Amino acid sequence: MPELRMPSLGADMEHGKVVEWLVKPGDYVHRGDLVAEVDTEKTVMEIESFEEGVVAEYLVDLGETVPVGTPIARVTGTPADVPVEVAAPDGGAVERAVAAEPAVESEPTVSAGPAVAAEPAVAAEPVAAVAVGHADAPVEHPAVAPPIRHLAHRLGIEVDGLHGTGRHGAVTRADVEAAAERLHRAAESVAPTVAARPAAATGAGRVRSSPRARRLAVELGVDLATVEGTGPGGAVTEADLHRNAASRPVPAAEAAPAPHAEPEPTHVGEAGPGRHPRSSGAAETSETGAAPDGSSAAQRVASLRRAIGSLMSRSKREIPHYYLSTTIDLGAALDWMRGANAGRPLAERLVPAALLLAASARAARDVPEMNGFFVDGEFRQSEAVHLGVAVALRGGGLVAPAIHDADRLEPDEVMAALRDLVARARAGRLRRAEMADPTITVTNLGELGVESVFGVIYAPQVALVGFGRVVERPWAENGLLGVRPVVTTTLSADHRVSDGLRGGRFLARVDELLQRPEEL
């Protein structure tokens, strides 16, 4: 029977922790559908399914850390293999048959009332019994597609109560968005009532809230019923909890900190501890209710630094690095960029990094010794150029997810991909392929004022490109001296695969492309 397994999300990943399921038992998943969020030592990312079928059961619990390759969920071929609860006409819940043999079809029962087993043998096996209400009543409610269920979670919508307008009554994206809009309008029309109540409750008495808010509430030890929700229909959001925590009075025991108390660690972006509960499932507190020394934020940053340090140590120990550097005149590239940005909205303008990344990707395609992996004692060239981009995380640490097929993208497309990648990296929303696929990595520290950087190769890749700050320098050209904008470009490469000749050609190709930016 097919299984979803903990994937490898990088050469340095040995284990991972499931922090949120994006599907539930009974959901039908296709290859490529997002199924879970996994916490590695570096970041949190979404993983996709490599199987197609119905999710039968989870094989690991939330917060459980398991090695790479461990089965985390079981998938069956058809819905008939999975018990699925469906709504009965009288409002109750019945279980659909899962037996391989059509036991009840030999004694069909269709009536206006509840089904009655015709034979004792059938009654003795409730798994094989099918409850039938009215003859025209549907027995099975269509499973909600994982992306739709994920959208509903983010908007605070209970999909099980929605009326689907899709094929065979399936819930669609439009149904979820319409429900969110209705709740929003309802919340606005009863604003005084909502203000009087701290949060919106569902029909079952549960406070309406987003999954992220529920996890954060557990982390902070906050009762959701005491928080005023500002989401659709008064749903409690993560921002509401942060405002609630900031407005709470400080206990006297906490008002005067110890003289040598350490400041509270900063969260690592949205992928930090404020987003996911501890693996123990409960937040540890002292007798005063304050978090103990060594919060999960500090522990996460320390774990991240250990993971990066371990990988870089192995890279320097096993890979014979060589380093090259050149200075590139960016006058032509920046002139072209200013012309391209003329009249554009601020959000759509290019930045120099887009040109540098595009040139690096094209150069990696043209000098293939820089693009690929050294595995099992041999170089394996990659036909595609998946450009890894080093992204600094809030609170410390970095990841290097990939812009796929970057050599085929124009600067505008590279810019859009870069914005999306940075936003999702810092929000902990990266995907497995983005972390596992980079064939060459680029690091750009120019915004930090660094003029040059000689990076460490991210094994099993064989090269890393570094860009510094764009600065104005005296520049002689055709016998004339002037001032030009320039950037120091460096290459760290694997001597087992290439040498200074090929590395020099790579840097020369980057330079050549940046002198003719209109061809990028």
Steps between C-alpha positions, in 0.01 A plus 500: 500500500648844407639717779594864535853515639703768673690649205856624492484878481871557460831321507540574871154387610489180705158531666190718502194576708141521371355821644176521303298272274349672195288193421292270713404132476246466220649778282597408147849621409670526162871492434634843588222593746626657821435260787691622807732758650832360622739667741867436430786643700517786250143601418139387461388400153206344325545154350311352210369152433684259271201266502143527375204365692307543821669582829414203721674589827780695658799291606673768710361748749535875480823606662663159455853510356580213264795413271493573128321219314265413788137441389285785632163414344336211319329546165247264341404472138130583524259656750339157548804392700456771764226540762348842437238660722208646307198690615182301540163658408401522867812700587695207640816344361534162334798309366535402136574139418862400474465127444647367178189290429167673426334323793202731524440520130354147511227629730438859388286704732349818366228659703399830650622395840829378644654193350428167670733205457321214327714225651662457843835438328491849351399656828788326670745678271429872531800587285323349200168671567391805303248729664250626245265787559276627224538329167632816334726606788871491426691250708845654462599865526777587251840540661633856510816544295807572715568846346139602569516372855828685550342825375205447734737454795673828420170686472353342815222318314355164606482312169291215639204735530523649151262425214715413199415633155756290314453170323303253709473763774876545547612807692690742276733794560213734412283338769767558765564860395126571488459359850784717626340806341163419657659465840685826452180683406317341790772610737479858374119508531512392864811690601367602845410140577835373384676764706308386805613143448872426497485234232266323257390150598401222267183303534682242710607764752856517369651843444550572132869550436774429249726192549798727556311694767405179680862387510616839625230500768635171633851644492398812693256326732213726387131409504369581150159586646655804669648644180312738272515368144541726197498232233205393281193461718696608807753217467806531721820550301868485589515881503212510752698279736811715470293812578339323792838397639636853462203655680498263797621654828843390613494311835692661783742208506590578136489880518847523657734266315817375657801729452672256267192362322552424134271669245228289348624330181357616170272265308646345186253651257157341476667163496613544857356372824208738495368301209539143610465334841787324669542137420383410849160640413488746790685816589720474806454779752645592834300546818439865412373407153800645322690302238805323642856588405592379152177562308412302190603802289854490636507122470387519138767755409765291675383188315507688172854622563612144585347366179666766285831458682494125453428528128764768440761304697435193290514708181837656588637163615393298196496749211830642367388860455666751271405867484492757220399866498435771243358852492217564253393835360122533548457829317323348199286268715382779733425736209287230339328429834411868553345511153302182567374638834384832353127540552462177695332480841748464783394142571583393142842659464816301451793510738864422413473158667258384229758572230780336698294185554388483138861537378621231743235255380586556134871463573438173686321368194787605272775366730344170613793398725355744758150356489433162659593267784801298611350170617653155553841614384390651169358822360142489378421795279148641524314577180285757682627804689322524835656806657524483880466842665636551851225658715564627852230401750370732766684439823801336336593222265440458129354269239570476128183399312497472120359708218421222257618521138648841571701501175172514306359795690518865400604755766135589575420134561810457716395806702150362559638158595750661737232703681281193538787281618626744763150559638423131533844416639456749782144382558604133513303408187769346284440179309705185486617544142618854567738377768613176336546612137757788488782421256709812575460761773537879497552716809464878483609700803503835326206637700701447817788711376732206432722560197602138440409157633682167453238240585515135597357257244168345596568129445434307283502805271834589344496881489379810683488854361532808720409863430591799712376858519474713188749784556643783293867463415751669269487304174722526195346415163644566154773712653257721688457509878157539650278392787286191444267283710670164553438178692751244628400153384653186649489130426557210740535178300582131545848410374390138446273621220659814357804723525593865464460488121133398512434719801649798322281435198196494722577842651586639157162380372320673788686821413417466131128453569484803729654718228206404274205495744245530220588142404421359845 
